[in-house]
Amino acid sequence: MTNSTRPEDGGSVFGRVPDCETCARPLGWLLLALWVFNVADLMLTSQAVSSGLAAESNRVMAYFLHAGLLQAALFKLGVVSAGVGLLWLLRRYRVTLIATAGLATVFGLVVLLQVVHLWQVTTF
């Protein structure tokens, strides 16, 4: 018995996951975490920018934040929701689970850094 790495057998990182049910649940939770982290990022960034503690370095988001929180939220959450939907459609591929775990980790760390930074700036 050999361990196949052919994509059609699901053995490749880019291949289909043989049992999609086992990956769908963790992927769903990771996608939810990614969406929640993006909402937290938006709220923390908005708070920091509006209080003068930080400046938005992303020109697109800076434009929308200048236009208003509602416009920024509609844009950011629209883009994030579209991305989450696309990742869900690609759930049968193992690389989707790996990429989503990486994205959720990065955005979780971004939110953590924002919280620490705002806490340090406002308490010291």
C-alpha positions as CSV (number, residue, x, y, z in Angstrom):
1,M,0.0,0.0,0.0
2,T,1.5,3.3,-1.1
3,N,0.8,6.8,0.0
4,S,-0.4,8.6,-3.1
5,T,0.4,12.3,-3.7
6,R,-1.6,12.6,-7.0
7,P,-4.1,15.5,-6.9
8,E,-6.9,13.4,-8.1
9,D,-6.4,11.1,-5.1
10,G,-6.5,13.9,-2.6
11,G,-3.0,13.3,-1.5
12,S,-1.6,16.6,-2.5
13,V,-1.8,19.8,-0.5
14,F,-3.8,21.2,-3.4
15,G,-5.9,18.1,-3.9
16,R,-9.4,17.5,-2.8
17,V,-9.9,16.5,0.8
18,P,-11.2,12.9,0.8
19,D,-13.6,13.5,3.7
20,C,-14.9,17.1,3.3
21,E,-17.1,16.8,6.4
22,T,-14.1,16.6,8.7
23,C,-12.7,19.9,7.2
24,A,-15.9,21.8,6.8
25,R,-16.5,22.3,10.5
26,P,-13.0,23.7,11.4
27,L,-13.1,25.8,8.2
28,G,-16.4,27.2,9.2
29,W,-15.1,28.2,12.6
30,L,-11.9,29.7,11.1
31,L,-14.0,31.7,8.6
32,L,-16.2,33.0,11.4
33,A,-13.1,34.0,13.4
34,L,-11.6,35.7,10.3
35,W,-14.8,37.7,9.9
36,V,-15.0,38.6,13.6
37,F,-11.3,39.6,13.7
38,N,-12.0,41.9,10.7
39,V,-14.9,43.6,12.5
40,A,-12.7,44.1,15.6
41,D,-9.9,45.5,13.3
42,L,-12.4,48.0,11.8
43,M,-13.7,49.1,15.2
44,L,-10.2,49.4,16.8
45,T,-8.8,51.2,13.8
46,S,-11.8,53.6,13.7
47,Q,-11.4,54.3,17.5
48,A,-7.6,54.9,17.2
49,V,-7.9,57.1,14.1
50,S,-10.8,59.2,15.4
51,S,-9.1,59.8,18.7
52,G,-5.8,60.8,16.9
53,L,-3.8,57.9,18.4
54,A,-3.1,56.4,15.0
55,A,-3.4,56.9,11.3
56,E,-4.7,54.4,8.8
57,S,-1.8,53.5,6.4
58,N,-4.1,51.7,3.9
59,R,-5.1,54.4,1.5
60,V,-8.3,52.7,0.5
61,M,-9.5,52.3,4.1
62,A,-8.3,55.8,5.0
63,Y,-10.6,57.1,2.3
64,F,-13.6,55.2,3.5
65,L,-12.9,56.0,7.2
66,H,-12.7,59.7,6.2
67,A,-16.1,59.3,4.5
68,G,-17.6,57.8,7.6
69,L,-17.7,54.6,9.7
70,L,-20.8,53.3,7.9
71,Q,-19.0,53.6,4.5
72,A,-15.9,52.0,5.9
73,A,-17.8,49.2,7.4
74,L,-19.8,48.5,4.3
75,F,-16.7,48.4,2.2
76,K,-14.5,46.3,4.5
77,L,-17.2,43.9,5.5
78,G,-18.4,43.5,1.9
79,V,-14.9,42.6,0.8
80,V,-14.3,40.3,3.7
81,S,-17.7,38.6,3.3
82,A,-17.0,38.1,-0.4
83,G,-13.6,36.5,0.5
84,V,-15.1,34.3,3.2
85,G,-17.8,33.2,0.7
86,L,-15.1,32.3,-1.9
87,L,-13.1,30.4,0.7
88,W,-16.2,28.5,1.7
89,L,-16.9,27.6,-2.0
90,L,-13.3,26.2,-2.1
91,R,-13.7,24.2,1.0
92,R,-13.1,20.9,-0.7
93,Y,-9.4,21.8,-1.2
94,R,-7.0,21.2,1.7
95,V,-5.1,24.3,0.9
96,T,-8.2,26.4,1.7
97,L,-8.2,25.2,5.3
98,I,-4.4,25.9,5.6
99,A,-4.7,29.3,4.0
100,T,-7.7,30.2,6.2
101,A,-5.9,29.1,9.3
102,G,-3.0,31.4,8.3
103,L,-5.3,34.3,7.6
104,A,-7.2,33.9,10.9
105,T,-3.9,33.7,12.8
106,V,-2.5,36.9,11.2
107,F,-5.7,38.9,11.7
108,G,-6.0,37.6,15.3
109,L,-2.4,38.8,15.9
110,V,-3.2,42.2,14.3
111,V,-6.2,42.6,16.6
112,L,-4.1,41.6,19.6
113,L,-1.4,44.1,18.7
114,Q,-4.0,46.9,18.3
115,V,-5.5,46.1,21.7
116,V,-2.1,46.2,23.3
117,H,-1.1,49.4,21.6
118,L,-4.3,51.2,22.5
119,W,-4.0,49.9,26.1
120,Q,-0.4,51.2,26.3
121,V,-1.2,54.6,24.8
122,T,-4.3,55.2,26.9
123,T,-2.9,54.0,30.3
124,F,0.6,55.4,30.2
